[in-house]
């Protein structure tokens, strides 16, 4: 965004109000991430989580902005809501009643959102109960109990606190989407990831000062991180433009000449949704295996640890699946082809109607594969460097992809508000004349 456009943000009252409202709700989220759940020995819990870096628990803690390692009221984060959203999106495809409900427009969307909220509460209760049992059996490396007074009173308070916390985060996300700027759920995840970056930088400096990491290695990581950011920005902006020609039209007594334009298809239509969905799906069984103290579960937990070949394979397959799945949800080639046909548009060399839809679908399938490979490559980079070079924080991967993607999407929405404001002002000026 140019500097003059940035200065215009605070000259638009509605946009300024939306931005301040977004920052205020994100500040509330960060404050809640430091309110502890009752009955927890914070020192013993911190001692335990200091040994889990690089595991699935550390990965989950990154998404919650450190709330899990401190076991605050927002320890479950927004992941239960995302998990239920995935389940309902899949059910819409196979359950006729939900598919019919989705086609009802705004009323159907509100009903599906209501089902999502109810499902989130039930999933939170289940996960919070598992966490309470897990905490009662947990000891720090020094042997100290994490829960000083275990029992049903502690379990009830923990379930109630964590469920209420996630429900409140869900409400915050919806309020940001409706009254703020950007996608609320994505911004909450964004805020949680960004909150851990300063401490990661400080930790890297301490390792450098102690001689545990070499200066050349750290400089190479910074350069590579900037290269990955540039790659993400380039790929998120990449498009395949399909030429579209509109025939001459007669509207009333006026004749409109034909014009040439294009249909832009993004290489990564799904955005940051696939890695978020894939992470949410993998985290759920991983948390269960960590909660149950059984040899088989411990073995499964080892397979699902970030950096292992099994985890990486499952993660990449899920990312590719959700890239295609979410693209199919947000972009319908048949609908686009029908709209083009109604307005007299056609792709040169392609017949209108069904052949146009097939042509668009074929192109979209190919570029989505490129986008899925790009997203997968970015998401598995940190595992490779952590395993081979011992880098102390996630310099790239899912976290970096979400941060850059959400930032670009939010900036695009800000720019659209500015453009709309200038357009409205132009129309008002024209009317006055």
WOCOR-V191487 format. One record per pair of residues at least 4 apart in sequence whose C-alpha atoms are under 8 Angstrom apart, sorted by the first residue. I is the first residue (numbers start at 0). GAP is how many residues later the second one is. D is the distance in Angstrom with one decimal. If there is no record, write none. Layout:
# WOCOR-V191487
i = <I/I>
gap = <GAP/GAP>
d = <D/D>
This chain:
# WOCOR-V191487
i = <0/0/0/0/1/2/3/4/4/4/6/7/7/8/8/8/8/9/9/10/11/11/11/12/13/14/14/14/15/16/16/17/17/17/17/18/18/18/19/19/20/20/20/20/21/21/21/21/21/22/23/24/24/24/25/25/25/26/27/28/28/28/28/29/29/29/30/31/31/31/32/32/32/32/32/32/32/33/33/33/33/34/34/35/35/35/35/35/36/36/36/36/36/36/37/37/37/38/38/38/38/39/39/39/39/39/40/40/40/40/40/41/41/41/42/43/43/43/43/43/43/44/44/44/44/44/45/45/45/46/46/46/47/47/47/47/48/48/48/51/51/52/52/52/53/53/53/53/53/54/54/54/55/55/55/55/55/55/55/56/56/57/58/58/59/59/59/60/60/60/60/60/61/61/61/61/62/62/62/62/62/63/63/63/63/63/63/63/63/63/64/64/64/64/64/64/64/65/65/65/66/66/66/66/66/66/66/67/67/67/67/68/69/70/72/72/72/72/72/73/73/73/73/74/74/75/75/75/75/75/75/76/76/76/77/77/77/77/77/77/77/78/78/79/79/79/79/79/79/80/80/80/80/80/80/81/81/81/82/82/82/82/83/83/83/83/83/84/84/85/85/86/87/87/87/88/89/90/90/91/91/91/91/91/92/92/93/94/95/96/97/97/98/99/100/100/100/100/100/101/101/101/102/103/103/104/105/106/107/108/109/110/111/112/113/114/115/116/116/117/118/119/119/120/120/120/121/122/123/123/123/123/123/124/124/124/124/125/126/127/127/127/127/127/128/128/128/128/129/129/129/130/130/131/131/131/131/131/132/132/132/133/133/133/134/134/135/135/135/135/136/137/137/137/138/138/138/138/139/139/139/148/149/149/150/151/152/153/154/155/156/157/158/159/160/161/162/163/164/165/166/167/168/169/169/170/171/171/172/172/172/172/172/172/173/173/173/174/174/174/175/175/175/175/175/176/176/176/176/176/179/180/180/180/181/181/181/181/182/182/183/184/185/185/185/186/186/187/188/189/189/189/189/190/191/192/192/192/193/193/195/196/197/198/199/199/199/200/201/202/202/203/203/203/204/205/206/206/206/207/207/207/207/212/212/213/214/215/216/217/218/219/220/220/221/222/223/224/224/224/225/226/227/227/227/228/228/228/229/230/231/231/231/231/232/232/232/232/233/234/234/234/234/235/235/235/235/235/236/237/237/237/238/238/238/238/239/239/239/239/239/240/240/240/240/241/241/241/241/241/242/242/242/242/242/242/243/243/243/243/243/243/243/243/244/244/244/244/244/244/244/244/244/245/245/245/245/245/245/245/246/246/246/246/246/247/247/247/247/248/248/248/248/248/249/249/249/250/250/264/264/265/266/266/266/266/267/267/267/267/267/268/268/268/268/269/269/269/269/269/270/271/271/271/271/271/272/272/272/272/273/273/273/273/273/273/273/273/274/274/274/274/274/275/275/276/276/276/277/277/277/277/277/278/278/279/280/281/281/281/282/283/284/285/285/285/286/287/288/288/288/288/288/289/289/289/291/292/292/293/294/295/296/297/298/299/300/302/302/302/303/303/303/304/305/305/305/306/306/306/306/306/307/308/309/310/311/311/312/313/314/315/315/316/317/318/318/318/318/319/319/319/319/319/320/321/322/322/322/322/323/323/323/324/325/326/326/327/331/332/332/332/332/332/333/333/333/333/334/335/335/336/336/336/336/336/336/337/337/338/339/339/339/339/340/340/340/340/344/345/345/345/345/346/346/346/349/349/349/350/350/351/352/353/354/355/356/357/358/359/360/361/362/363/364/365/366/367/368/369/370/371/372/373/374/374/375/376/377/377/377/377/378/378/378/378/379/379/379/380/380/380/381/381/381/381/381/382/383/384/384/384/385/385/385/385/385/386/393/393/394/394/395/395/396/397/398/399/400/401/402/403/404/405/406/407/408/409/410/411/412/413/414/415/416/417/418/419/420/421/422/423/424/425/426/427/428>
gap = <4/5/410/414/4/4/4/4/410/413/4/4/410/6/7/405/409/5/6/5/4/406/409/4/4/4/399/402/4/4/163/4/161/162/163/4/161/162/4/160/4/155/158/159/4/154/157/158/159/4/4/4/147/151/4/162/165/4/4/4/140/143/159/4/161/162/4/40/41/42/32/33/34/39/40/41/42/33/36/38/39/37/38/4/34/35/36/37/34/35/36/121/124/125/116/119/120/108/109/110/115/5/31/106/107/108/4/104/105/106/107/4/28/104/4/4/95/96/100/101/102/4/24/25/95/101/4/23/24/4/93/94/4/91/92/93/4/9/20/5/6/4/5/6/4/5/251/252/332/4/250/251/4/227/230/231/248/249/250/4/230/4/4/247/4/8/223/4/5/6/7/8/4/130/131/134/14/126/129/130/336/4/10/11/12/13/14/125/128/129/124/126/127/128/129/130/131/4/126/130/4/5/6/7/8/9/10/4/6/7/8/6/5/4/88/89/91/92/93/88/91/92/95/87/90/4/48/52/86/89/90/88/89/92/4/88/91/92/107/110/111/4/201/4/40/43/44/86/200/4/35/36/38/39/89/4/195/198/4/194/197/198/4/32/35/36/39/4/31/4/191/4/4/24/28/4/4/4/7/4/5/6/7/10/5/6/5/4/4/4/4/14/4/4/4/7/8/10/11/6/7/10/5/4/5/4/4/4/4/4/4/4/4/4/4/4/4/4/50/4/4/4/47/4/42/46/4/4/4/35/38/39/42/4/34/35/38/4/4/4/30/31/34/35/4/26/29/30/4/158/161/4/160/4/22/23/26/27/4/22/158/4/157/158/11/12/9/10/11/14/8/7/8/9/4/5/6/7/4/5/6/5/4/5/4/4/4/4/4/4/4/4/4/4/4/4/4/4/4/4/4/4/4/4/15/4/4/12/4/10/11/12/14/15/4/10/11/4/5/9/4/5/6/7/8/4/5/6/7/8/4/229/232/233/5/227/228/231/4/227/4/4/4/216/220/4/219/4/4/4/212/213/216/4/4/4/206/210/4/209/4/4/4/4/4/192/193/4/4/4/189/4/188/189/4/4/4/5/6/4/5/6/7/4/5/4/4/4/4/4/4/4/4/174/4/4/4/4/170/171/4/4/4/150/168/4/171/175/4/4/4/169/172/173/4/171/172/175/4/32/33/136/139/30/31/32/35/169/29/28/29/30/25/26/27/28/24/25/26/27/127/21/22/23/24/20/21/22/23/105/17/18/19/20/104/105/16/17/18/19/101/102/103/104/13/14/15/16/17/100/101/102/103/12/13/14/97/98/99/100/10/11/12/97/98/7/8/9/10/6/7/8/9/95/4/5/6/4/5/4/99/101/100/101/103/104/55/99/100/103/104/54/58/99/102/4/53/54/56/57/134/4/129/130/133/134/4/49/50/53/4/44/45/46/47/48/49/52/4/44/100/104/123/4/122/4/42/45/4/37/40/41/44/4/36/4/4/4/22/33/4/4/4/4/15/18/4/4/4/8/9/11/12/7/8/11/5/4/5/4/4/4/4/4/4/4/4/5/7/8/4/6/7/6/5/6/77/4/5/76/77/80/4/4/4/4/4/68/4/4/4/4/60/4/4/4/53/56/57/4/49/52/53/56/4/4/4/45/48/49/4/41/44/4/4/4/41/4/4/4/24/25/27/28/4/19/20/23/4/4/21/4/15/16/17/19/20/4/15/4/4/5/6/12/4/5/11/12/7/4/5/6/10/4/5/9/5/6/9/4/5/4/4/4/4/4/4/4/4/4/4/4/4/4/4/4/4/4/4/4/4/4/4/4/4/26/4/4/18/19/20/23/17/18/19/22/4/17/18/4/15/16/4/12/13/14/15/4/4/4/5/6/4/5/6/7/8/4/5/6/4/5/4/5/4/4/4/4/4/4/4/4/4/4/4/4/4/4/4/4/4/4/4/4/4/4/4/4/4/4/4/4/4/4/4/4/4>
d = <6.5/6.6/7.3/7.8/6.3/6.3/6.4/6.7/7.9/7.9/7.5/6.8/7.7/6.6/6.3/7.9/7.2/7.3/5.2/7.4/6.0/7.8/7.7/6.1/6.3/6.2/7.6/7.0/6.2/6.0/7.9/6.2/6.2/4.3/5.8/6.3/6.1/6.0/6.1/8.0/6.3/7.5/7.4/5.8/6.2/5.7/7.9/4.9/6.4/6.1/6.4/6.3/6.6/7.3/6.3/6.8/7.2/6.2/6.2/6.3/7.1/7.9/7.7/7.1/7.9/7.8/7.1/7.4/6.7/6.6/7.4/7.5/5.2/5.8/6.7/5.6/7.5/7.0/7.5/5.9/8.0/5.2/6.1/7.8/6.8/6.1/4.0/6.0/6.1/5.0/5.5/6.8/6.9/7.9/8.0/7.5/7.4/6.1/6.8/7.0/6.8/7.6/7.9/5.9/5.2/7.1/6.2/7.5/5.0/6.1/7.0/6.1/6.7/7.5/6.2/6.3/7.3/5.3/6.1/6.8/5.4/6.3/7.0/7.0/6.6/5.7/6.1/6.4/6.7/7.2/5.8/6.8/7.2/7.3/4.7/6.2/7.1/7.7/5.9/6.4/5.8/7.5/4.9/7.9/5.8/6.9/8.0/6.8/8.0/6.4/5.4/6.0/6.1/7.1/6.9/7.9/7.3/5.5/6.2/6.0/7.5/6.3/6.9/8.0/6.5/7.7/7.0/6.2/5.1/6.6/5.3/6.3/6.0/7.0/5.8/7.1/7.4/6.1/5.9/5.9/8.0/6.4/7.5/6.5/7.1/5.0/7.6/7.2/5.5/7.5/7.8/7.3/3.6/5.5/7.7/6.0/6.2/6.5/7.4/7.0/5.6/5.3/7.7/5.9/4.7/7.9/7.6/6.6/7.6/4.3/6.8/7.8/7.7/5.2/5.8/5.3/7.8/5.2/8.0/6.3/5.0/6.0/7.6/6.6/7.8/7.3/7.6/7.8/6.5/7.8/6.3/7.9/5.8/7.3/6.6/6.1/6.6/6.7/7.4/7.9/7.6/6.1/5.9/6.3/5.7/6.3/6.4/7.8/7.9/6.1/7.1/7.3/7.9/5.1/7.1/6.2/6.9/7.0/6.4/7.2/6.0/6.6/6.2/6.0/6.1/6.0/7.9/6.1/6.1/6.2/7.0/6.1/6.1/7.9/7.2/7.0/7.0/5.5/7.2/7.2/7.9/5.0/4.9/7.6/8.0/6.4/7.8/6.3/6.0/6.2/6.2/7.9/6.5/6.7/7.9/4.8/7.5/7.8/7.7/5.1/5.9/7.5/6.9/5.0/7.7/6.2/6.2/6.4/6.3/6.1/6.2/6.4/6.2/6.3/6.4/6.1/6.1/6.4/7.9/6.5/6.1/6.0/7.7/6.3/6.4/6.9/6.4/6.2/5.8/7.8/7.3/5.2/7.4/6.1/5.8/7.8/6.0/6.4/6.2/6.2/6.7/4.9/6.2/7.0/6.5/6.6/7.6/5.8/6.1/7.6/6.6/6.0/6.9/6.3/7.6/5.4/6.3/7.4/6.6/7.4/7.6/6.2/5.0/7.4/6.4/6.4/7.7/6.9/5.5/5.8/8.0/6.4/6.0/7.8/5.4/5.4/4.8/5.8/5.3/6.6/6.9/7.2/5.9/7.7/6.4/6.0/6.3/6.0/6.1/6.1/5.9/6.0/5.9/6.0/6.1/6.3/6.2/6.1/6.3/6.1/6.3/6.2/6.2/6.4/7.5/6.2/6.2/7.2/6.3/7.5/3.9/4.8/7.8/6.9/6.2/5.9/7.4/5.7/7.0/7.2/4.4/6.5/7.3/7.0/4.7/6.4/6.0/5.0/4.7/7.9/8.0/6.8/7.0/7.3/7.2/7.0/4.8/6.5/6.1/7.6/6.2/6.5/6.0/7.9/6.5/6.0/6.8/6.3/6.3/6.1/6.6/5.5/7.0/6.0/7.0/7.0/6.4/7.5/7.8/7.4/6.3/6.2/6.2/6.0/6.1/7.3/5.9/6.3/6.3/6.3/7.6/6.2/6.6/8.0/6.1/6.1/6.1/5.1/5.8/6.0/5.1/6.3/6.7/7.0/7.2/6.4/6.1/6.0/6.2/6.3/6.2/6.0/5.9/7.7/6.3/6.2/6.1/6.2/6.2/6.5/6.2/6.1/6.1/7.6/7.2/6.2/7.6/7.1/6.1/6.1/5.9/6.9/7.3/7.8/6.2/7.3/7.8/7.9/6.1/7.0/7.3/7.7/7.9/7.6/7.2/6.2/7.4/7.3/7.3/6.0/5.8/7.9/6.0/5.3/4.4/5.5/5.8/5.1/6.3/6.9/7.8/5.7/5.4/4.5/6.1/5.2/4.9/6.4/7.7/7.6/7.3/6.0/4.3/6.4/6.1/7.3/5.9/5.2/4.9/6.6/6.5/5.6/4.7/6.8/7.1/6.0/4.6/6.3/8.0/5.5/5.4/6.1/6.8/5.0/5.3/6.3/7.6/5.5/4.2/6.4/7.1/4.5/7.1/5.7/6.5/7.1/5.6/4.6/4.4/5.7/5.1/6.6/7.3/7.8/5.8/4.4/6.1/6.2/7.5/7.4/7.1/7.9/5.2/5.8/6.9/5.3/7.8/7.7/6.2/4.7/7.2/7.8/5.9/7.3/7.9/6.7/5.7/7.9/5.7/5.4/6.9/6.6/6.8/5.7/6.2/7.5/6.0/7.8/7.9/7.7/6.0/7.7/5.1/7.6/8.0/4.9/5.5/7.5/5.9/5.7/7.7/7.5/6.3/6.1/7.8/6.2/7.9/7.3/6.3/6.4/5.4/5.8/7.4/6.0/7.5/6.5/7.6/6.3/7.8/7.6/6.0/6.6/6.3/6.3/6.1/6.4/6.2/6.3/7.8/4.9/6.4/6.7/5.5/7.3/7.0/6.5/6.5/6.9/7.1/6.1/6.2/6.3/6.0/6.3/6.6/6.4/6.3/6.6/6.0/6.4/7.2/6.9/5.0/6.3/6.0/7.1/6.5/6.8/6.5/4.8/6.7/6.6/6.2/6.1/6.2/6.0/6.1/6.9/6.2/6.1/6.2/6.3/5.5/6.2/6.1/6.1/6.8/7.5/6.4/6.5/7.5/5.1/7.2/7.4/6.0/5.7/6.1/7.0/7.8/5.9/6.1/7.8/6.7/6.5/6.3/5.8/8.0/6.4/6.4/6.0/5.0/7.5/6.1/5.9/6.2/7.8/7.1/5.0/6.2/6.2/7.4/6.2/7.1/5.8/7.3/5.9/5.3/6.2/6.1/6.4/6.2/4.7/6.5/8.0/5.5/6.7/6.0/6.5/7.9/7.1/7.2/5.8/7.7/7.4/7.5/7.1/6.6/6.0/7.8/5.8/6.1/5.4/6.5/6.2/6.1/6.2/6.0/6.0/6.4/6.0/6.0/6.5/6.3/5.9/6.4/6.8/6.2/5.9/6.2/6.2/6.2/6.1/6.1/6.3/6.2/8.0/6.3/6.3/6.9/4.9/7.1/7.2/7.1/3.6/4.8/7.5/6.7/5.9/8.0/6.5/6.7/5.7/5.9/5.7/6.5/5.7/5.5/6.0/6.1/5.2/6.7/6.3/4.5/4.8/7.0/7.7/7.9/8.0/7.1/7.9/8.0/6.8/4.6/7.0/6.0/6.1/6.2/6.1/5.8/5.8/6.0/6.1/6.2/6.0/6.1/6.1/6.3/6.3/6.2/6.2/6.3/6.4/6.1/6.0/6.0/6.2/6.1/6.1/6.1/6.1/6.3/6.2/6.1/6.1/6.1/6.2/6.4>
